[in-house]
Every structure is written in C-alpha cells, then in structure tokens.
Amino acid sequence: MIPDQYDPATRVADKFDDENYPGYTMGRAAEMLGTTQNFLRSLDDVGLITPQRSAGGHRRYSRHQLRIAARVRQLVDEGTAIDAACRIISLEDQLHEARQRNPSPQPAD
C-alpha cells in the first residue's frame, strides 16, 4: 500500500527528516550541544537563530538551528567573542547563498 499524503503516520514520519522542524526543547538542545540554556538565549538575543515557540511559549529548536549553534560554540571555544562568532556565521551563510546563486564558471577542457 502506498501511503496517502494525508495519512497522519506519514506526516509524522516526514517531521523526522525535516531539518527545520522544531523538535528540540531548549533543555535538550543545550544538553546535546554541551552548553547552557543561557548560551542558546544569547543566540536568540543577537538574532542569529530564532527558535519557534510552543503553545506555552517555550523555545523549540530545529536540527538546522542546532548545527548553527554548534558552529558558534566551536568558534567561542577557540577564543572568539560570541558577537564576533555570530557575525562570522552570518557572513559564512551570506557567502554560501551567493555561491548558490552565482556558481563559479567551470574551466574549459
């Protein structure tokens, strides 16, 4: 049987593969990153990542956001100030997007 696109089980399974699905609470995200909840709040405060909010107002993070936070943590652990690390990440993202829009020409054979 081919799953119907409106089958609730199929929709739930799709969330497991969705990089942007906010499936992690702040506590779980901090635990996975080996950091504090305040660290995650600081990333929200500077606008680098904006977690979705649950119905109760609690922050919920996606896997994509956790990867960004892990990169910031790496830079901070290497001695970069958190505001500078956030700026570096923003610039890396802008560069990546620009390269996606304008791929470099391939050399002629």
Secondary structure as UniProt FT lines:
FT   TURN            5..6
FT   HELIX           8..17
FT   TURN            19..20
FT   STRAND          24..25
FT   HELIX           26..33
FT   HELIX           37..45
FT   TURN            46..47
FT   STRAND          52..53
FT   TURN            55..56
FT   STRAND          59..61
FT   HELIX           63..77
FT   TURN            78..79
FT   HELIX           82..101
//
